[in-house]
Structures are given as structure tokens and as C-alpha cells.
């Protein structure tokens, strides 16, 4: 049977077995070992329902078509060592050990064995991808044995909910997609110049002072809990000291006495008396809402902010963030402060080939915006030194190179749908060179040129920015079909070939439709 070819990401070990296939009726039993894992069983049932239209029954103990078996000492052998930092506790490689599992499928049923609930869930998603409809209207899975675990401990997506707001239900769809492809981090970019999207009780005008939608604290808790049930850690970002125009408009005293170089720029002035009270308050509330060990301070693109003020702000903000008990992630520019430490994570994002072209920018925009371009050029002129400085400081590096991991890049190839081919010149950032899906598959975490030799790699994180996104269909258009390829690079330790990957992914389109992602791009390179 060809069903195993549909698995993305590809497991480390996949062995076809002799024997008949497993036939899955309309009401299969999903068996968990104890009452305290009922929640896991319910999440697995939800996934099977949505992907395959079956109506599983949850059972505690006994036999069933899918059994989840918890064995604390279970450790699949001959798997590649996990690299990176655990997003749940910050320790090297722990997530990858927890996520290892074994799956055996035979005529009488399927059994997932793991040492943790997280491993059981990862194995259940593999089983869900193995199932296929048969001619009789039921579902079948081939007889196989899988031993599997991730290559990278941190596998994430950064989602911009500022430039384009997504509802709680829409973000849950993103989480469902991440879970299907074994991602374990959702980085929420919650604040920027356009809006502040998270309710902060101590500073109510951040959200109530405008008519822009935002997440209440209960909304945020709901998303964190939904993600955690699918073994995804939410890493929230409050971007500072740049990208704060919305905050400064709500509270002008945060800007300090100096006028910005352009009306679209603002920064948090470390000399203003109120600034670090603001930082302390917003981080305290965020920490109280966030059970995960990490928060993201931003730190990128503080255009027009004098270097000495930037360094002063970032150094103090890092102290405040660490003082909350959390570990800190910041964009690569934070290394310019000289204050990064080994417990911090620097997110490397400026990719080769995507460097800022000031001359081209000046040609595209009116003269009134040229001071803004000048500030951008000055900031980007320092970027080549950022990641090496972070490495020298001992900080871990999270690979998010725009060259391969920014998904707001326009498609180079046509779509099978003529209307989508027209839209590909409208959706996506116009400053990036266009690339095909195949070109964006041609990388590996350990060969990214943007990550210097000797770097302590934390993991891999894709990013999707919302400047060109008008609605959820545009999000689907940019994320799919490219996101699963990043999942494969982060999970599968061995190199996989494009033709084989394309064949495996081609069977996933119906699942995207069922999960509410029918706006995905019908790439001729993948589906033609």
C-alpha cells in the first residue's frame, strides 16, 4: 500500500509490515490508560473526527482500534539525538525526548507507546495521517511500525495578529494546523505600531483607546489552554522599544521629550520616568497569563532611536523580564545592547538576499517618507554583526532566516487556479524576491548561512507577517502549502528529497479543506 507515503514530516524509522490492513469503522475506540489522560483522548478524537469524518468513542483501559500506552521507561532506540532548547523548560533537548514515540499498526489495531502524553499525541498525529478512506466508506491504515522523534526541540511559527487581527477561533485553526505537523511553539506577535492586541489592566487605553479589536485576558487564556492541550507552547511577544506607535498614541508620555524623525516612528524613551514602570506592568500581567517559560521582548527595528538609548532600554528591559522568572527571546538586534546572556535566545531573522535596499525604497515611495528610509538604512547597516554578537555573548540562536522561513514571500510559480495566479502579485511582501515552493524547500537547519559556526541553535521558527493580508483566506494562501515543508526540516533529521516530499504532501489537500484552510495556494510545482 502507498499510504505511508502521505506522512509529513517523515518519521525517522518507518517499516512496512506483512499482514492485512487495519480497518477502521465509523465508531472506533480510542483507548487511554487512565482517567487523567481523558483530555488527551478527547483531543485525539477531535483530530480524527475532523480529518476523517469518523466518530470515535473514548475508552479508559481495555482493547480498541487505537490504544495510547504510557510507559515511563519507553525510549525508542537508534534515534538521532535532539538538538536545540526545550520551549517548555528551556533545557537542551528535553522536548525531543518527551516527544519520542513508537507506533505499531496491524490488523487488530494500532498502538502508540511513549514515555509521556506529549509523545502519545505526536504518535496519534502520525496515525491520523496514515488513515485513508476505503472503497466501502470506512477507513484503513497500512500495517507499519514507526519509531520517531524530532531533530529540533523548538519548532515554531510566529503569527502576526497586529497588522491583521485573527479571531480566537481563527487562531485555534492555526494551532490545529501546527499540531498536525508536529510544531510545538506558537509565537504570538501581539503588539506593533498599528495596534496593541492584548488587554492590559494597568494601562487600559492600550486597547480601549481605539476601535481596533483585541484579545481580552480571558481570550488569551483560552488560546494558551487550547494550544497546551495540543502540546504547543505559546510564546507571547510585546515588541519594544520600537514598533510602539500605538502605545505612544495611547500614552504620549512614553515617547519622552525628543520628537521622532518621522510621524510613523516612535520608541520608548528610557529616560522618561514612566517608561520602565510601563514595561514592568505590562510584563507582569503577561507573565501572570502565560504558563510557558518564555516571553518575547521584540527589540527589532527601533528606527530613529539613538544607539545609546536603544542599548540603555534593552539592557534594563532584559533585567525586568528576567526578574519575572521567565526566560527571554528577542530579535537579533537586541545583541547591540551588549546585554544578552547565555540564558537568552536571539532570533535571527535577516536573511541573505533580503537585505534592505534603501535606493530601491526611495524610488518606490514619496519624498516625505525618505527620512524613514534613512533611519531604516542606518539600522540595517549594523545587522551583519547582530548574530555573531549574540553567539559571542553565549545566547542561543533561534533560526528564522527570512530567506527560507518568512512565509509572507510571494510565490514564483503559478497556481492551478487562474484567480490565485493573479493574486500572487498582490498577497505577500513586495520587497522579497519571489521564490518557488521547491526553492523554499532547499535548506536544512544546520546549513543556514545566516547562523554562524559555533552558534548554539535553539531551534527553527517560521514567521508570517500581516502587512499584505486582508483576511483569513490570505493567511491560508501564504501558509499553505509551504508550512509543512518547514515542519519536515525541523522534525526529520535526515535530508529528504523534493519529489518524495511532494508525493507525500499531495494527499493532504482534503485535510486542509476539512480543517478550514481551503484558501491554500494550489501550487503547480506541488500539485500540477
FITI-734410 format. One line per 4 residues: number of its first residue (from 1); their letters; for each residue z negated, x, y of C-alpha. Coordinates in steps of 0.05 Angstrom, whole numbers, m for minus. Each point is the difference from the previous one (the first is absolute). Layout:
N
NUM	A	Z/X/Y ~ ...
END
This chain:
528
1	XXXX	0/0/0 ~ 12/22/72 ~ m61/m32/32 ~ m39/66/8
5	XXXX	55/24/47 ~ m26/m50/52 ~ m65/37/13 ~ m11/27/71
9	XXXX	m35/46/10 ~ 19/33/m66 ~ m61/13/m44 ~ m17/71/m21
13	XXXX	7/m16/m74 ~ 40/m58/m27 ~ 14/m5/m75 ~ 40/m56/m32
17	XXXX	m31/m25/m65 ~ 29/m29/m62 ~ m12/m73/m11 ~ 12/m69/28
21	XXXX	m8/m17/73 ~ m60/m36/29 ~ 17/m73/14 ~ m39/m29/58
25	XXXX	m8/m75/1 ~ m9/m45/61 ~ m77/5/m3 ~ m16/71/m24
29	XXXX	m72/24/m3 ~ m23/56/46 ~ m64/29/m29 ~ m51/38/40
33	XXXX	m60/34/m34 ~ m56/m31/41 ~ m17/m51/53 ~ m5/52/55
37	XXXX	75/14/m9 ~ 21/m73/9 ~ 24/17/70 ~ 46/53/m29
41	XXXX	27/m49/m51 ~ 14/m52/54 ~ 40/51/41 ~ 41/19/m61
45	XXXX	12/m73/m16 ~ 23/m12/72 ~ 50/58/m7 ~ 28/m26/m66
49	XXXX	6/m70/27 ~ 39/22/61 ~ 46/49/m35 ~ 15/m39/m63
53	XXXX	m19/m73/11 ~ m49/m1/m58 ~ m68/m33/3 ~ m49/48/m34
57	XXXX	m69/m19/m22 ~ m59/46/16 ~ m45/16/m58 ~ m62/44/m6
61	XXXX	1/38/m66 ~ 39/m14/m63 ~ 74/6/m14 ~ 58/m16/46
65	XXXX	71/17/19 ~ m26/49/54 ~ m67/34/m11 ~ m33/44/53
69	XXXX	m47/47/m35 ~ m50/41/40 ~ m20/65/m34 ~ m39/46/47
73	XXXX	18/62/m40 ~ 74/m18/m5 ~ 42/58/27 ~ 74/1/m17
77	XXXX	18/71/m21 ~ 57/45/22 ~ 6/m31/69 ~ 16/41/62
81	XXXX	m60/17/43 ~ m8/m44/61 ~ 11/30/69 ~ m28/m24/66
85	XXXX	m61/m36/27 ~ m30/m64/m26 ~ 5/m54/54 ~ m62/m33/m29
89	XXXX	m48/58/5 ~ 36/59/31 ~ m7/45/m60 ~ 59/38/m29
93	XXXX	36/m36/m56 ~ m53/m52/m18 ~ 46/m60/12 ~ 52/27/m48
97	XXXX	m51/8/m56 ~ m25/m72/11 ~ 71/m26/0 ~ 21/29/m67
101	XXXX	13/m49/m56 ~ 33/m10/m67 ~ 43/m61/m18 ~ 21/m19/m70
105	XXXX	47/m59/m11 ~ 15/m28/m69 ~ 19/m64/m33 ~ m72/m26/0
109	XXXX	m17/15/72 ~ m8/52/55 ~ m62/42/12 ~ m17/39/63
113	XXXX	m55/51/m8 ~ m32/37/58 ~ m66/29/23 ~ m2/m44/63
117	XXXX	21/m67/26 ~ 49/36/45 ~ 34/32/m60 ~ 3/m67/m35
121	XXXX	35/m30/60 ~ 51/55/4 ~ 16/m10/m73 ~ 6/m75/9
125	XXXX	52/10/55 ~ 40/43/m49 ~ m5/m56/m52 ~ 22/m50/53
129	XXXX	63/41/13 ~ 15/5/m74 ~ 4/m76/m9 ~ 68/m33/1
133	XXXX	25/m71/m11 ~ 30/m14/m68 ~ 55/m49/m18 ~ m51/m51/m25
137	XXXX	m33/m4/69 ~ m61/41/m17 ~ m15/72/16 ~ 6/62/m43
141	XXXX	m24/72/5 ~ 25/58/m42 ~ m43/39/m48 ~ m21/62/39
145	XXXX	m58/48/11 ~ m15/25/70 ~ m48/54/23 ~ 0/5/75
149	XXXX	m34/21/64 ~ 21/20/71 ~ 25/66/26 ~ m31/m10/70
153	XXXX	m68/m31/12 ~ 17/m30/69 ~ 62/m44/0 ~ 5/m43/61
157	XXXX	39/m41/50 ~ m14/m2/74 ~ 16/m69/27 ~ 10/m12/75
161	XXXX	m29/m69/16 ~ 1/12/75 ~ 74/2/21 ~ 11/m57/m48
165	XXXX	m61/m41/m21 ~ m4/m23/m72 ~ m44/m57/m22 ~ m55/8/m52
169	XXXX	44/m32/m52 ~ 58/46/17 ~ m45/62/m5 ~ m23/m26/m68
173	XXXX	73/1/m22 ~ 3/73/21 ~ m62/13/m42 ~ 31/m35/m60
177	XXXX	61/44/6 ~ m42/63/5 ~ m40/m20/m62 ~ 63/m12/m40
181	XXXX	22/71/14 ~ m68/33/m9 ~ m14/18/72 ~ m74/5/16
185	XXXX	m5/5/76 ~ 19/m49/55 ~ m5/34/68 ~ m3/m54/53
189	XXXX	24/22/69 ~ m41/m51/39 ~ 5/22/72 ~ 53/27/47
193	XXXX	28/m8/70 ~ 29/m68/m15 ~ m63/m33/m26 ~ m69/7/m31
197	XXXX	1/m38/m65 ~ m73/2/m24 ~ m57/m41/30 ~ m56/45/28
201	XXXX	m62/m39/20 ~ m26/51/50 ~ 66/3/37 ~ 28/m72/m5
205	XXXX	56/8/51 ~ 37/46/m47 ~ 24/m62/m36 ~ m22/m61/39
209	XXXX	29/27/65 ~ 71/m13/m24 ~ 40/m53/m36 ~ 20/48/m55
213	XXXX	m22/m16/m72 ~ m53/43/m33 ~ m44/4/m61 ~ m69/m28/5
217	XXXX	m53/41/m34 ~ 0/m52/m56 ~ 76/8/m7 ~ m9/75/m7
221	XXXX	m55/m8/m52 ~ 45/m47/m39 ~ 56/52/m1 ~ m47/56/m20
225	XXXX	m28/m42/m57 ~ 70/m22/m24 ~ 23/73/0 ~ m63/24/m36
229	XXXX	10/m51/m55 ~ 67/35/m12 ~ m31/69/5 ~ 30/15/67
233	XXXX	m43/32/54 ~ 11/m22/72 ~ 0/58/50 ~ m3/m31/70
237	XXXX	28/35/61 ~ m23/m8/72 ~ 49/46/36 ~ m29/42/56
241	XXXX	0/34/51 ~ 74/m18/10 ~ 34/m65/m19 ~ m55/m38/36
245	XXXX	36/m38/55 ~ m24/m67/m26 ~ m72/24/m1 ~ 6/29/71
249	XXXX	30/m64/26 ~ m60/m38/m28 ~ m50/51/26 ~ 32/42/56
253	XXXX	m62/44/6 ~ 20/34/m65 ~ 58/34/35 ~ m44/39/48
257	XXXX	20/21/70 ~ 67/34/m14 ~ 63/m41/5 ~ 46/6/m62
261	XXXX	68/33/8 ~ 35/m66/m17 ~ m20/m73/m1 ~ 11/m4/m75
265	XXXX	m49/57/m14 ~ m76/0/m3 ~ m54/41/m33 ~ m75/m4/m9
269	XXXX	m30/48/51 ~ m56/41/m31 ~ m30/10/70 ~ m9/m74/11
273	XXXX	m72/m21/m12 ~ 19/m61/m41 ~ 50/34/m47 ~ m44/25/m56
277	XXXX	m43/m62/2 ~ 64/m38/m14 ~ 19/48/m56 ~ m70/m6/m32
281	XXXX	0/m76/5 ~ 69/m12/m30 ~ m11/50/m56 ~ m68/m28/m17
285	XXXX	28/m70/m8 ~ 59/26/m39 ~ m44/40/m47 ~ m44/m62/m12
289	XXXX	62/m38/m22 ~ 30/56/m43 ~ m31/18/m67 ~ 49/57/m14
293	XXXX	m19/71/19 ~ 56/13/50 ~ 19/m22/69 ~ 60/23/41
297	XXXX	m8/23/72 ~ 74/4/17 ~ 6/59/48 ~ 76/0/4
301	XXXX	46/m1/61 ~ m51/2/56 ~ 58/8/48 ~ m18/21/70
305	XXXX	m72/19/m18 ~ m19/71/22 ~ m11/45/m60 ~ m72/17/19
309	XXXX	m18/m74/6 ~ 33/m15/m66 ~ m39/55/m35 ~ m65/m23/33
313	XXXX	11/m72/m22 ~ 21/14/m72 ~ m57/48/m13 ~ m52/m51/24
317	XXXX	34/m58/m36 ~ 0/39/m65 ~ m75/11/8 ~ m12/m74/12
321	XXXX	43/m20/m59 ~ m34/49/m47 ~ m67/m24/26 ~ 14/m69/m28
325	XXXX	0/30/m70 ~ 76/m8/m9 ~ 52/52/m14 ~ 55/6/52
329	XXXX	76/m2/m3 ~ 41/16/62 ~ 73/13/15 ~ 21/73/1
333	XXXX	m8/8/75 ~ m76/m3/m8 ~ 3/73/m22 ~ 14/18/73
337	XXXX	m73/m16/15 ~ m23/59/m42 ~ m53/m47/m28 ~ 27/m20/m69
341	XXXX	m44/20/m59 ~ 9/5/m75 ~ m26/m71/m12 ~ 54/m29/45
345	XXXX	71/m21/m18 ~ 60/16/45 ~ 59/m46/m9 ~ 65/40/6
349	XXXX	55/m46/26 ~ 52/37/42 ~ 57/12/m48 ~ 55/52/0
353	XXXX	63/m30/31 ~ m40/m52/39 ~ m22/45/57 ~ m2/m32/69
357	XXXX	64/9/39 ~ m18/m6/74 ~ 72/8/25 ~ 25/m56/m45
361	XXXX	m59/m44/22 ~ 16/11/73 ~ 72/m20/m12 ~ m21/m66/m33
365	XXXX	m52/m25/50 ~ m4/m14/75 ~ m24/55/47 ~ m66/m36/14
369	XXXX	m21/17/m71 ~ 17/74/4 ~ m72/20/17 ~ m20/m33/m65
373	XXXX	53/42/m37 ~ m26/63/33 ~ m71/m14/m25 ~ 26/m13/m70
377	XXXX	40/64/0 ~ m61/40/21 ~ m42/m30/m55 ~ 52/10/m55
381	XXXX	12/72/21 ~ m67/17/m32 ~ 11/m37/m65 ~ 23/59/m42
385	XXXX	m69/30/5 ~ m39/m63/m19 ~ m1/0/m76 ~ m9/76/m7
389	XXXX	m60/m6/47 ~ m29/m56/m42 ~ 9/42/m63 ~ m34/59/34
393	XXXX	m59/m45/18 ~ m7/m18/m74 ~ 19/m73/9 ~ 38/m35/m55
397	XXXX	71/m22/16 ~ 28/m70/m14 ~ 75/3/m8 ~ 35/m53/42
401	XXXX	61/39/22 ~ 47/m46/38 ~ 59/34/m33 ~ m14/m36/m66
405	XXXX	m61/m45/9 ~ 14/m40/63 ~ 31/m66/m23 ~ 21/m24/70
409	XXXX	62/43/m9 ~ 66/m37/m1 ~ 43/m3/m63 ~ 63/42/m4
413	XXXX	31/m39/m57 ~ 27/m72/1 ~ m34/m60/m30 ~ 30/m46/m52
417	XXXX	m11/m54/53 ~ 46/7/60 ~ m52/m29/47 ~ m50/54/m20
421	XXXX	52/54/11 ~ 6/m25/72 ~ m76/m2/8 ~ m9/72/m22
425	XXXX	23/23/69 ~ m55/m43/32 ~ m61/6/m46 ~ m32/69/m2
429	XXXX	m13/54/51 ~ 64/22/35 ~ m25/72/13 ~ m1/21/m73
433	XXXX	63/23/m36 ~ 21/m53/m50 ~ m9/17/m74 ~ 18/m34/m65
437	XXXX	m51/m22/m52 ~ 24/56/m44 ~ m11/52/54 ~ m71/m26/12
441	XXXX	m15/8/m75 ~ 16/74/2 ~ m69/31/12 ~ m66/17/m34
445	XXXX	m70/6/28 ~ m5/73/m18 ~ 67/18/32 ~ m5/m33/68
449	XXXX	18/53/51 ~ m46/m32/52 ~ m61/18/m42 ~ m14/75/7
453	XXXX	m18/45/m58 ~ m74/1/m14 ~ m12/m71/24 ~ m51/m41/m37
457	XXXX	42/m62/m12 ~ m40/m65/4 ~ 56/m44/m24 ~ 62/m39/22
461	XXXX	4/m57/50 ~ 62/m38/22 ~ 2/m34/68 ~ 35/m61/29
465	XXXX	1/m9/76 ~ 15/m66/33 ~ 40/14/64 ~ 64/m29/m30
469	XXXX	m33/m52/m45 ~ 4/m72/24 ~ m29/m36/m61 ~ m21/7/m73
473	XXXX	72/0/m24 ~ 12/62/42 ~ m60/32/m34 ~ 28/m16/m68
477	XXXX	68/26/22 ~ m30/69/16 ~ m52/7/m55 ~ 43/m20/m59
481	XXXX	32/29/m39 ~ m26/67/26 ~ m76/m7/m9 ~ 1/4/m77
485	XXXX	35/67/4 ~ m59/28/40 ~ m47/m30/m52 ~ 37/39/m54
489	XXXX	m4/65/38 ~ m75/m8/10 ~ m18/m25/m70 ~ 48/35/m48
493	XXXX	m12/75/m5 ~ 68/19/m30 ~ 65/m3/37 ~ 40/m63/m14
497	XXXX	75/m8/9 ~ 32/m49/48 ~ 45/m34/m52 ~ m58/m13/m47
501	XXXX	m44/m25/57 ~ 55/m46/25 ~ 8/m30/m69 ~ m75/m13/m5
505	XXXX	m7/m30/69 ~ 60/m47/m7 ~ m42/m48/m41 ~ m53/m10/54
509	XXXX	39/m44/48 ~ m23/m65/m31 ~ m72/23/7 ~ 9/14/74
513	XXXX	27/m71/8 ~ m60/m29/m36 ~ m49/41/42 ~ 31/m25/65
517	XXXX	42/61/16 ~ 69/m32/m6 ~ 23/33/66 ~ 7/68/m34
521	XXXX	62/41/14 ~ 53/m7/m54 ~ 20/74/2 ~ 69/14/m30
525	XXXX	m27/67/m24 ~ m54/m33/m41 ~ 29/m67/m20 ~ 75/9/8
END
